[in-house]
Amino acid sequence: MTFAKSNLNDYIKVKLTEYGRKIYISSFTSLGLPEPHIKIDEEGYTQFQMHDFINTFGKYIYMCCEMPCETTVQIQVDSVLKGKCAKAKEIIKELLDCLKQDTSDPQTNHYVCQYMDKAEQFLKEIG
């Protein structure tokens, strides 16, 4: 099982059921607000910030319930990937800088091995 860090301000995309659409609309109209327009993308998903999704639908999701959305969802991982890519670029840049130097020097050879170990560890982390 692999986990990725995500922020509750990040986005989640769900495929609302008819029941879910009714819940979402009711969350507005019950407060006297106009009926919202539900934006559905070309794949049938509606996007919410995670905390909004939890606030709106959380009490309706439990064992053996009528689901307000399909159980497979998409979670934004851009922020996680950007962090991993930045780390990868940094390690690769340092490794390349070391490789440009004369590796016959024991100190330089030590640094090359050190950055190669970092790169290998990073590759293990990201799978």
Residue pairs with C-beta under 8 A, 6 or more apart in sequence:
2 127
4 75
4 77
4 80
5 80
6 50
6 75
6 76
6 77
6 79
6 80
7 50
7 79
8 49
8 50
8 51
8 54
9 49
9 50
9 51
10 49
10 50
10 75
10 76
10 77
10 78
10 79
11 47
11 48
11 49
11 50
11 75
11 76
12 47
12 48
12 49
12 50
12 53
12 73
12 74
12 75
12 76
13 41
13 45
13 46
13 47
13 48
13 73
13 74
13 75
14 20
14 45
14 46
14 48
14 53
14 69
14 70
14 73
14 74
15 44
15 45
15 46
15 69
15 70
15 72
16 24
16 38
16 40
16 46
16 68
16 69
17 66
17 67
17 68
17 69
17 70
19 66
19 67
19 68
20 57
20 60
20 67
20 68
20 69
21 38
23 56
23 57
23 60
23 68
24 36
24 38
24 56
24 57
24 68
25 35
25 36
25 38
27 56
28 34
28 35
28 36
29 35
38 46
39 46
39 47
40 46
41 47
45 74
48 56
50 75
57 68
57 69
60 66
60 68
61 67
61 68
84 125
84 126
87 122
88 122
88 126
91 115
91 118
91 119
91 122
92 119
94 115
94 118
95 112
95 115
95 116
95 118
95 119
98 108
98 111
98 112
98 115
99 112
101 108
102 108
103 109
103 112
